[in-house]
Amino acid sequence: MVVIRPMRSGEDESRILQVNTAFSTDRIYKVNRSGLSFSLEMCEINPALRKDYGPISDLDEYPFVIVAEEQSVICGFAAVRIEAWNNRAVLEHLYVSEGYRGSGIGKSLVQSSLNYTKIINTRCLWLETQNINYAAIQFYQHMGFEWCGLDTELYDDATVNDTEIALFFAQRVR
């Protein structure tokens, strides 16, 4: 049974580093421009693309970090930071290890993050993902997030490929 609980500082960090942050996909969203408009078009790609975000550290800097744990194994986590100037919460990290994906852990982590944002009375939960992360985009939309913008120049050329574009999603919580 998976338990969602707050991160225990000084105790969980080494196990959080073991969470697999990689994903593979054979579909991406191509970003099309037309004047002052953008649209997303799902495209199949071959060969499939794989991206690994690597180990995530510095979680002590976040006011809200939760982990998903099953039999002493941390199989996922989420971290939220607050932007006081515009009263929004930012889902900075959300990862579920490959073998645990599709089992409801991501949904539980997001729901706990949304509950936190309601408690602290922010106006929305905002996040960033990439046009190449097809599964994440599908997941966030399924969870009620709406696409609210993009940044074609956020990522350095050293990313997976030169077509990686930041997509932003948000969900109002009040």
KENU-742991 format. One record per residue (C-alpha): residue number from 1; residue in one letter; x, y, z. Coordinates in nm, 4 decimals, padded with zeros to 6 digits. Example, Ala and Ser with C-alpha at 12.3 -4.5 7.8 and 13.67 -1.06 7.14 Angstrom:
# residues 2
+-----+------+----------+----------+----------+
: pos : code :        x :        y :        z :
+-----+------+----------+----------+----------+
:   1 :    A :  01.2300 : -00.4500 :  00.7800 :
:   2 :    S :  01.3670 : -00.1060 :  00.7140 :
+-----+------+----------+----------+----------+
# end
This chain:
# residues 174
+-----+------+----------+----------+----------+
: pos : code :        x :        y :        z :
+-----+------+----------+----------+----------+
:   1 :    M :  00.0000 :  00.0000 :  00.0000 :
:   2 :    V :  00.1348 :  00.3418 : -00.0983 :
:   3 :    V :  00.1313 :  00.6135 :  00.1668 :
:   4 :    I :  00.1454 :  00.9851 :  00.0817 :
:   5 :    R :  00.3180 :  01.1771 :  00.3597 :
:   6 :    P :  00.5314 :  01.4865 :  00.4235 :
:   7 :    M :  00.9015 :  01.4522 :  00.3478 :
:   8 :    R :  01.1108 :  01.3932 :  00.6573 :
:   9 :    S :  01.4048 :  01.6297 :  00.6323 :
:  10 :    G :  01.7364 :  01.4602 :  00.7014 :
:  11 :    E :  01.5798 :  01.1181 :  00.6609 :
:  12 :    D :  01.4265 :  01.0902 :  00.3130 :
:  13 :    E :  01.6763 :  01.2711 :  00.0919 :
:  14 :    S :  01.8901 :  00.9717 : -00.0022 :
:  15 :    R :  01.5822 :  00.7652 : -00.0909 :
:  16 :    I :  01.4321 :  01.0514 : -00.2930 :
:  17 :    L :  01.7498 :  01.0553 : -00.5031 :
:  18 :    Q :  01.6612 :  00.6986 : -00.6085 :
:  19 :    V :  01.3316 :  00.8033 : -00.7715 :
:  20 :    N :  01.3510 :  00.7431 : -01.1457 :
:  21 :    T :  01.2798 :  01.0774 : -01.3144 :
:  22 :    A :  01.3211 :  00.9525 : -01.6738 :
:  23 :    F :  01.0497 :  00.9077 : -01.9325 :
:  24 :    S :  01.0239 :  00.7730 : -02.2851 :
:  25 :    T :  00.7756 :  00.8746 : -02.5497 :
:  26 :    D :  00.6902 :  00.8074 : -02.9108 :
:  27 :    R :  00.4627 :  01.1143 : -02.9215 :
:  28 :    I :  00.5286 :  01.4827 : -02.8664 :
:  29 :    Y :  00.3408 :  01.8065 : -02.9187 :
:  30 :    K :  00.4720 :  02.0137 : -03.2052 :
:  31 :    V :  00.4261 :  02.3854 : -03.1427 :
:  32 :    N :  00.2869 :  02.5645 : -03.4485 :
:  33 :    R :  00.3073 :  02.9432 : -03.4842 :
:  34 :    S :  00.0712 :  03.1594 : -03.6842 :
:  35 :    G :  00.1114 :  03.5327 : -03.6401 :
:  36 :    L :  00.0456 :  03.5998 : -03.2727 :
:  37 :    S : -00.1056 :  03.2553 : -03.2128 :
:  38 :    F :  00.0323 :  02.9177 : -03.1132 :
:  39 :    S : -00.1259 :  02.5740 : -03.1347 :
:  40 :    L : -00.0171 :  02.2285 : -03.0267 :
:  41 :    E : -00.0265 :  01.9342 : -03.2639 :
:  42 :    M :  00.0355 :  01.5792 : -03.1454 :
:  43 :    C :  00.2993 :  01.4070 : -03.3601 :
:  44 :    E :  00.4361 :  01.0547 : -03.3525 :
:  45 :    I :  00.8141 :  01.0326 : -03.3519 :
:  46 :    N :  01.0498 :  00.7540 : -03.4477 :
:  47 :    P :  01.2758 :  00.6669 : -03.2832 :
:  48 :    A :  01.1174 :  00.7214 : -02.9443 :
:  49 :    L :  01.2691 :  00.9905 : -02.7276 :
:  50 :    R :  01.4028 :  00.9352 : -02.3758 :
:  51 :    K :  01.4765 :  01.2088 : -02.1249 :
:  52 :    D :  01.6152 :  01.1794 : -01.7741 :
:  53 :    Y :  01.5911 :  01.4739 : -01.5376 :
:  54 :    G :  01.8476 :  01.3100 : -01.3098 :
:  55 :    P :  01.8415 :  01.3105 : -00.9321 :
:  56 :    I :  01.6531 :  01.5943 : -00.7645 :
:  57 :    S :  01.8062 :  01.7519 : -00.4570 :
:  58 :    D :  01.7582 :  02.0817 : -00.2678 :
:  59 :    L :  01.4066 :  01.9855 : -00.1596 :
:  60 :    D :  01.4608 :  02.1381 :  00.1843 :
:  61 :    E :  01.4153 :  02.4777 :  00.0163 :
:  62 :    Y :  01.0452 :  02.4119 : -00.0545 :
:  63 :    P :  00.7682 :  02.4832 :  00.1977 :
:  64 :    F :  00.5717 :  02.1748 :  00.0859 :
:  65 :    V :  00.7270 :  01.8419 : -00.0110 :
:  66 :    I :  00.5418 :  01.5135 :  00.0000 :
:  67 :    V :  00.6542 :  01.1633 : -00.0827 :
:  68 :    A :  00.4805 :  00.8473 : -00.1954 :
:  69 :    E :  00.6202 :  00.5522 : -00.0034 :
:  70 :    E :  00.5579 :  00.1799 : -00.0372 :
:  71 :    Q :  00.7321 : -00.0639 :  00.1966 :
:  72 :    S :  01.0143 :  00.1818 :  00.2767 :
:  73 :    V :  01.0675 :  00.2658 : -00.0921 :
:  74 :    I :  01.0014 :  00.6237 : -00.1984 :
:  75 :    C :  00.8405 :  00.5788 : -00.5384 :
:  76 :    G :  00.7396 :  00.9397 : -00.6032 :
:  77 :    F :  00.7376 :  01.2924 : -00.4697 :
:  78 :    A :  00.6061 :  01.6428 : -00.5282 :
:  79 :    A :  00.7429 :  01.9821 : -00.4252 :
:  80 :    V :  00.5543 :  02.3121 : -00.4224 :
:  81 :    R :  00.6917 :  02.6636 : -00.3838 :
:  82 :    I :  00.4994 :  02.9855 : -00.3355 :
:  83 :    E :  00.5245 :  03.3016 : -00.5425 :
:  84 :    A :  00.4009 :  03.5621 : -00.2949 :
:  85 :    W :  00.4067 :  03.8502 : -00.5432 :
:  86 :    N :  00.1244 :  03.6982 : -00.7501 :
:  87 :    N : -00.0217 :  03.4628 : -00.4883 :
:  88 :    R :  00.0273 :  03.1435 : -00.6818 :
:  89 :    A :  00.1681 :  02.8071 : -00.5870 :
:  90 :    V :  00.4092 :  02.6395 : -00.8290 :
:  91 :    L :  00.4293 :  02.2623 : -00.8612 :
:  92 :    E :  00.8034 :  02.2629 : -00.9129 :
:  93 :    H :  00.8618 :  01.8869 : -00.9028 :
:  94 :    L :  00.6356 :  01.5878 : -00.9629 :
:  95 :    Y :  00.7949 :  01.2520 : -01.0278 :
:  96 :    V :  00.6779 :  00.8936 : -01.0017 :
:  97 :    S :  00.9241 :  00.6100 : -01.0667 :
:  98 :    E :  00.8573 :  00.4186 : -01.3878 :
:  99 :    G :  00.7364 :  00.0949 : -01.2290 :
: 100 :    Y :  00.4729 :  00.2829 : -01.0273 :
: 101 :    R :  00.3280 :  00.5046 : -01.3004 :
: 102 :    G : -00.0373 :  00.4576 : -01.3865 :
: 103 :    S : -00.1275 :  00.3399 : -01.0365 :
: 104 :    G : -00.2764 :  00.6644 : -00.9035 :
: 105 :    I :  00.0317 :  00.7899 : -00.7198 :
: 106 :    G :  00.0711 :  01.0996 : -00.9381 :
: 107 :    K : -00.2971 :  01.1786 : -00.8924 :
: 108 :    S : -00.2610 :  01.1508 : -00.5133 :
: 109 :    L :  00.0487 :  01.3721 : -00.5128 :
: 110 :    V : -00.1231 :  01.6384 : -00.7248 :
: 111 :    Q : -00.4415 :  01.6233 : -00.5164 :
: 112 :    S : -00.2370 :  01.6684 : -00.1974 :
: 113 :    S : -00.0594 :  01.9641 : -00.3584 :
: 114 :    L : -00.3928 :  02.1185 : -00.4574 :
: 115 :    N : -00.5220 :  02.0692 : -00.1027 :
: 116 :    Y : -00.2143 :  02.2480 :  00.0304 :
: 117 :    T : -00.2704 :  02.5430 : -00.2036 :
: 118 :    K : -00.6288 :  02.5716 : -00.0781 :
: 119 :    I : -00.5144 :  02.5696 :  00.2845 :
: 120 :    I : -00.2641 :  02.8502 :  00.2255 :
: 121 :    N : -00.5188 :  03.0364 :  00.0102 :
: 122 :    T : -00.3261 :  03.0788 : -00.3138 :
: 123 :    R : -00.5280 :  03.1508 : -00.6240 :
: 124 :    C : -00.3898 :  02.8705 : -00.8431 :
: 125 :    L : -00.1457 :  02.5853 : -00.8796 :
: 126 :    W :  00.0809 :  02.6498 : -01.1791 :
: 127 :    L :  00.3370 :  02.4202 : -01.3428 :
: 128 :    E :  00.5771 :  02.3889 : -01.6317 :
: 129 :    T :  00.6430 :  02.0846 : -01.8465 :
: 130 :    Q :  00.7804 :  02.0326 : -02.1955 :
: 131 :    N :  00.6127 :  01.9780 : -02.5300 :
: 132 :    I :  00.8106 :  01.6529 : -02.5538 :
: 133 :    N :  00.6517 :  01.5125 : -02.2361 :
: 134 :    Y :  00.3328 :  01.3840 : -02.3945 :
: 135 :    A :  00.2273 :  01.1657 : -02.0999 :
: 136 :    A :  00.2678 :  01.4525 : -01.8518 :
: 137 :    I :  00.0560 :  01.6841 : -02.0670 :
: 138 :    Q : -00.2180 :  01.4229 : -02.0917 :
: 139 :    F : -00.1996 :  01.3630 : -01.7160 :
: 140 :    Y : -00.2197 :  01.7316 : -01.6219 :
: 141 :    Q : -00.5159 :  01.7891 : -01.8507 :
: 142 :    H : -00.6885 :  01.4844 : -01.7015 :
: 143 :    M : -00.6287 :  01.6388 : -01.3565 :
: 144 :    G : -00.8082 :  01.9588 : -01.4606 :
: 145 :    F : -00.5116 :  02.1796 : -01.5499 :
: 146 :    E : -00.5475 :  02.4124 : -01.8462 :
: 147 :    W : -00.2738 :  02.5123 : -02.0879 :
: 148 :    C : -00.2044 :  02.8790 : -02.0165 :
: 149 :    G :  00.1133 :  02.9620 : -02.2071 :
: 150 :    L :  00.4527 :  02.8677 : -02.3426 :
: 151 :    D :  00.8100 :  02.9892 : -02.3714 :
: 152 :    T :  00.9942 :  02.8990 : -02.6907 :
: 153 :    E :  01.3293 :  03.0197 : -02.5538 :
: 154 :    L :  01.3353 :  02.8895 : -02.1957 :
: 155 :    Y :  01.5651 :  02.5936 : -02.2515 :
: 156 :    D :  01.9301 :  02.5978 : -02.3452 :
: 157 :    D :  02.0403 :  02.4225 : -02.6656 :
: 158 :    A :  02.1873 :  02.1450 : -02.4506 :
: 159 :    T :  01.8420 :  01.9915 : -02.3968 :
: 160 :    V :  01.7154 :  01.6713 : -02.5565 :
: 161 :    N :  01.6750 :  01.8414 : -02.8912 :
: 162 :    D :  01.6385 :  02.1904 : -03.0268 :
: 163 :    T :  01.2599 :  02.1685 : -03.0423 :
: 164 :    E :  01.1977 :  02.1387 : -02.6682 :
: 165 :    I :  00.9565 :  02.4121 : -02.5610 :
: 166 :    A :  00.8235 :  02.4983 : -02.2139 :
: 167 :    L :  00.4490 :  02.4640 : -02.1720 :
: 168 :    F :  00.2678 :  02.6135 : -01.8746 :
: 169 :    F : -00.0488 :  02.4790 : -01.7130 :
: 170 :    A : -00.2590 :  02.6091 : -01.4236 :
: 171 :    Q : -00.5546 :  02.5135 : -01.2139 :
: 172 :    R : -00.7511 :  02.7690 : -01.0151 :
: 173 :    V : -00.8055 :  02.6660 : -00.6554 :
: 174 :    R : -01.0348 :  02.9476 : -00.5434 :
+-----+------+----------+----------+----------+
# end
